[in-house]
Amino acid sequence: MLDGHPHTLAFLSAVTHAPQTCLGVQDFGQVGDVQDLYRHFGIDADTIVGATLDLIG
């Protein structure tokens, strides 16, 4: 996990030849309930599990 732009460590997949999906917040200013914001930005549990399953597919 990284507190930064979702693509900050994207180069690592090229170095390790491992599949990767970048998830995270790319813009700011939204207001709302934490669960709604996580879902909006695609960092909720369902999205993370789905992205993981896609990678190990």
N, C-alpha and C positions, 0 to 999 in steps of 0.2 A: 504494500500500500504506500502511496506517495501523496503528500499534500502539495500538489502542483498540477500543472496542465496534464491532461490525460495522455498526451503523446510525448511527454518528457523522456521517458525511458523506452520509447518505441524501438530505438536502435538495438536494444538487447536481443530482440527476436532474430535480427539478422546475424548477430554475433553467435548466438547459441543455436540457431536454426530451429527454434521452438515456435510453435504457433502462439499467437498473441491476439488479444482483443483489448482495445483501449476504452475504458469507461471512465466517465467523470464529468465534472462541471467545466464548461468552456466559456460561459458568460455569467454575469452576476446581476442582481437587482430584483430577482423574483422574491415574492413574499408569500408565505403560506405555512401550512402545517408541515412538520418535518416529514411525515410519511408521504404527503402529496408531493413535496419537493424532491424527495428521493426518487419517487416514481417518475416525475417530470424529467429529471436529469438522467434517468436510467441507471441509478445506483441502488435500487431497491433489491431485496433478496431474490425476487422472481427473475429480474433481469440478469443478475449476477449468475444465478444457477443456469439460466438459459444460455448465457454466453459460454459458460464452462462446458455445458453439454455440447454446444456447437463445436467447441475446440476439440473435444475428445471424441466427437461424433462417430 
